[in-house]
Amino acid sequence: MHVSAARAVGLFVGVGVFAVTVGWFSAGSQGLQFAGALMVCVAVLVHLFGNSLALRAMRARPVGEIECPDLYRIVRELATAARQPMPKLYLSPIRSPNAFATGGSPRRAALCCTTGLLRSLDERRLRGVVAHELAHIRARDTLISSVAATLTATITALTTVALLLPLGESEETDVPDLLGGLMLVCLAPLAAVVVHFGVGRRREFRADERAAELTGDPEALADALLRLEKGSRDFPLPKGRVLLASAHMMTTNPFPNGLGRLFAAHPPVQERVARLWGLRRKWELG
C-alpha cells in the first residue's frame, strides 16, 4: 500500500514540476501561475474523477448478479480464493474484448468487462483475465493507474488549446505567444509518455504470474491474451483522448496500431505469453 501511494504521489509531483518548468520557460511568471493553477485543478480532478475516468470513457454501467450470474460467480470465487473483497462489477457495451480495474483500494475497487470479452472467451479463459485484474487490485496498481490516466488526459487536452492561450506578455498585440504554445504542443505528448512510463511494465508480468498462481492455469490466461490482442485489431476502439489516456489500465493494449503505440504501457503480448508458458514448465520441474 505504501509503495503504490508513494509512486502515485511521486508521479503527480514529477508532472507538477514538469508543468511548472514548462510554464516558467514559456511565459515567465504568468506561465508559472497558470501551471500552478492547472495542477491544483488536476489534483481536484484526480480526487473526484480518477477512479471513474475510464468507466465513463468506456460507457460502463454497474451490473447485478441477476444480469450476469456467471461473471458474478467467477469473480466471487476468485476474490474469495485470493482473500480480498469482491469488487463492484461494471459492463461496457464495447465489442473490443478487454477488461480493466480501477479504484484507490481493494475495498473501493471496480472491475469492468466489455461485452466483447464475455462473448469471445469461455469460462476457463475468462477466469484468467478476471484473476489478472484482481491481482492488480490486490497490489493496488489501480491507484497509480487512476492517477496516471487523469494526468495524461489533462496533458493531452492541453494540446487542443495550447495555441489559443495568450501566454506572452506583449502589451501591443493580442496575438498568442506562438513560441510558448508550440512548446506546449510539442512537450505535452512527451509528458504523456513519461506518465505512462511511470506506471511501469513490470506490473503486467507480476499480475500475470499472480493470476496464474490463483487459477493454477497459466495456459488459459496466455490464450486469453492472444484472443484479446486479435480482438483489439478486429474491433479497434476509437482513439479518443480519454480512451488513449486510459489504455494502460486495460488487460492488453487496446490500441496496437498507430497513435496508440505512443501511449502503450504493456509489454508485448508474445513476451507475456512466453512467460506464462514458462511458469508451467517451472512448476512441472519443481
C-alpha positions in Angstrom: 0.0 0.0 0.0 2.7 2.5 1.0 4.7 1.8 -2.2 1.7 2.3 -4.5 0.7 5.5 -2.7 4.3 6.8 -2.8 4.6 6.1 -6.5 1.3 7.9 -7.2 2.4 10.9 -5.2 5.8 10.9 -6.9 4.2 10.7 -10.3 1.9 13.7 -9.5 4.8 15.7 -8.1 7.0 14.9 -11.1 4.4 16.0 -13.6 3.7 19.1 -11.5 7.4 20.1 -11.6 7.5 19.4 -15.3 4.4 21.7 -15.8 5.8 24.5 -13.7 9.1 24.3 -15.5 7.5 24.5 -18.9 5.2 27.3 -17.7 8.2 29.3 -16.5 10.3 29.0 -19.6 7.3 29.6 -21.8 5.8 32.7 -20.2 7.7 33.6 -17.1 5.6 34.4 -14.0 2.3 34.3 -16.0 3.1 30.8 -17.1 4.2 29.8 -13.6 0.8 31.0 -12.2 -1.1 29.2 -14.9 0.8 25.9 -14.3 0.3 26.2 -10.6 -3.5 26.8 -11.0 -3.6 23.9 -13.5 -2.0 21.4 -11.1 -4.5 22.4 -8.4 -7.3 21.7 -10.8 -5.8 18.4 -11.8 -5.5 17.4 -8.1 -9.2 18.1 -7.7 -9.9 16.0 -10.9 -7.8 13.1 -9.6 -9.7 13.1 -6.3 -13.1 13.4 -7.8 -12.9 11.5 -11.1 -9.7 9.5 -11.0 -11.5 6.2 -10.2 -14.3 6.8 -12.7 -12.5 8.3 -15.7 -12.0 5.0 -17.5 -15.5 3.8 -16.6 -17.0 7.0 -18.2 -14.8 6.7 -21.2 -15.9 3.1 -21.8 -19.6 4.0 -21.2 -19.7 1.3 -18.5 -22.6 0.7 -16.2 -22.9 -1.3 -13.0 -24.4 -4.8 -13.4 -26.1 -7.0 -10.9 -25.9 -10.7 -10.3 -29.2 -11.4 -11.9 -28.0 -9.9 -15.2 -24.5 -11.5 -15.2 -24.7 -14.6 -12.9 -21.7 -16.4 -14.4 -19.5 -13.4 -14.2 -20.5 -12.7 -10.6 -19.8 -16.3 -9.7 -16.4 -16.3 -11.3 -15.4 -13.0 -9.7 -16.7 -14.1 -6.3 -14.9 -17.4 -6.4 -11.6 -15.9 -7.3 -11.9 -13.0 -4.9 -12.7 -15.4 -2.1 -9.7 -17.6 -3.1 -7.5 -14.5 -3.1 -8.8 -13.4 0.2 -9.8 -9.9 -1.0 -13.1 -8.0 -1.2 -15.2 -8.6 -4.2 -15.1 -5.5 -6.5 -18.1 -3.8 -7.9 -18.8 -5.1 -11.4 -19.4 -3.0 -14.5 -20.2 -3.8 -18.1 -19.1 -1.8 -21.1 -21.1 -2.1 -24.4 -17.8 -2.3 -26.4 -17.2 -5.0 -29.0 -13.5 -4.9 -28.5 -12.7 -7.7 -25.9 -10.9 -6.2 -22.8 -11.2 -5.7 -19.1 -9.7 -3.3 -16.6 -9.9 -2.5 -12.8 -9.9 0.9 -11.1 -10.2 2.2 -7.5 -7.9 3.5 -4.9 -8.0 0.4 -2.7 -9.4 -3.1 -2.8 -12.5 -2.1 -0.8 -13.3 0.7 -3.3 -12.3 -1.3 -6.4 -14.4 -1.8 -9.6 -13.9 -4.3 -12.3 -15.2 -3.7 -15.8 -15.6 -6.2 -18.7 -16.6 -5.4 -22.2 -19.4 -7.3 -23.9 -16.9 -8.3 -26.5 -14.8 -10.0 -23.7 -17.8 -12.0 -22.4 -18.7 -13.1 -25.9 -15.2 -14.1 -27.1 -13.9 -16.1 -24.0 -15.1 -19.3 -22.4 -15.2 -19.6 -18.6 -11.7 -21.0 -18.3 -10.1 -18.1 -20.2 -12.4 -15.5 -18.6 -11.2 -16.7 -15.2 -7.6 -16.0 -16.2 -8.5 -12.4 -17.2 -10.5 -11.8 -14.1 -7.7 -13.2 -11.9 -5.3 -10.8 -13.7 -7.4 -7.8 -12.8 -7.9 -9.0 -9.3 -4.1 -9.2 -9.0 -3.9 -5.5 -10.0 -6.4 -4.6 -7.4 -4.7 -6.6 -4.6 -1.3 -4.9 -5.5 -3.1 -1.5 -5.6 -1.8 -0.9 -9.1 -5.2 0.7 -9.7 -4.3 3.7 -7.5 -1.3 4.8 -9.6 -3.2 3.8 -12.8 -6.1 6.1 -12.0 -3.7 9.0 -11.2 -1.8 8.4 -14.5 -5.0 8.3 -16.5 -6.2 11.6 -15.1 -2.8 13.3 -15.6 -2.4 12.0 -19.1 -6.0 13.0 -20.1 -5.3 16.5 -18.8 -2.0 16.8 -20.6 -3.3 15.7 -23.9 -6.3 18.0 -23.5 -3.9 20.9 -23.4 -2.7 20.2 -26.9 -6.1 21.4 -28.2 -5.9 24.8 -26.6 -2.2 25.5 -26.4 -2.1 27.7 -29.5 -5.1 29.7 -28.2 -3.6 30.7 -24.9 -2.1 34.2 -24.7 1.0 33.1 -22.9 3.1 36.0 -24.0 3.5 39.3 -22.1 3.2 41.7 -25.0 1.0 44.7 -24.4 0.8 45.7 -28.0 -0.9 42.7 -29.5 -3.5 40.2 -28.7 -1.8 37.5 -30.8 -1.0 34.5 -28.7 2.7 33.7 -28.0 3.1 31.1 -30.6 6.5 30.0 -29.3 5.1 29.2 -25.9 2.1 27.5 -27.5 4.3 25.4 -29.8 6.5 24.3 -26.9 3.4 23.1 -25.0 2.1 21.3 -28.1 5.5 19.5 -28.6 6.1 18.7 -24.9 2.6 17.5 -24.0 2.9 14.2 -25.8 6.3 13.7 -24.3 4.9 14.3 -20.9 2.1 11.8 -21.6 4.8 9.2 -22.5 6.7 10.0 -19.2 3.5 9.5 -17.3 2.9 6.1 -18.8 6.4 5.0 -18.1 5.7 5.9 -14.5 3.2 3.2 -14.4 5.8 0.6 -15.3 5.5 -2.6 -17.4 6.7 -5.0 -14.7 3.3 -4.7 -13.1 1.8 -6.7 -16.0 4.2 -9.5 -15.6 3.6 -9.6 -11.9 -0.2 -9.6 -12.3 0.1 -12.4 -14.9 2.1 -14.5 -12.5 -0.2 -14.0 -9.6 -3.3 -14.7 -11.8 -1.7 -18.0 -12.9 -1.0 -18.9 -9.3 -4.6 -18.1 -8.3 -6.2 -20.1 -11.1 -3.5 -22.8 -11.4 -3.9 -22.4 -15.2 -1.4 -20.2 -16.9 -2.2 -21.5 -20.3 -5.8 -20.2 -20.1 -4.6 -16.7 -19.4 -1.9 -17.0 -22.2 -4.6 -18.0 -24.7 -6.9 -15.2 -23.5 -4.2 -12.6 -24.0 -3.8 -13.8 -27.6 -7.5 -13.6 -28.2 -7.7 -10.1 -26.7 -4.9 -8.9 -28.9 -6.6 -10.2 -32.0 -9.9 -8.8 -30.9 -8.3 -5.3 -30.5 -7.2 -5.5 -34.1 -10.6 -6.7 -35.4 -12.7 -4.3 -33.3 -10.4 -1.2 -32.7 -11.5 1.4 -30.2 -11.9 5.0 -31.3 -8.8 6.9 -30.4 -10.5 9.4 -28.1 -8.4 11.5 -25.7 -9.6 9.8 -22.6 -9.5 6.3 -24.0 -5.9 6.8 -25.0 -5.1 8.1 -21.5 -6.8 5.0 -20.0 -5.2 2.4 -22.3 -2.6 1.4 -19.7 -5.4 0.2 -17.4 -6.6 -2.5 -19.8 -5.6 -6.2 -19.7 -4.0 -5.8 -23.1 -3.2 -2.6 -25.1 -6.5 -1.7 -26.9 -4.6 0.4 -29.5 -2.0 -1.9 -31.1 -1.5 0.3 -34.1 -0.9 3.9 -35.0 -1.0 6.7 -32.3 -1.9 4.1 -29.7 1.6 2.8 -29.6 2.7 6.2 -28.2 0.6 5.5 -25.1 1.3 1.8 -24.8 2.3 0.7 -21.3 2.1 -3.0 -21.8 4.8 -5.5 -22.6 4.4 -7.3 -25.9 1.7 -10.0 -25.7 4.0 -12.6 -27.1 6.5 -12.0 -24.3 3.8 -12.2 -21.6 2.6 -15.5 -23.2 6.1 -16.9 -23.2 6.5 -16.1 -19.5 3.2 -17.8 -18.7 4.2 -21.0 -20.6 7.5 -20.8 -18.7 5.6 -20.8 -15.4 4.0 -24.2 -16.3 7.4 -25.7 -17.2 8.8 -24.3 -13.9 6.0 -25.8 -11.9 6.5 -29.2 -13.6 10.2 -29.2 -12.9 9.7 -28.0 -9.3 
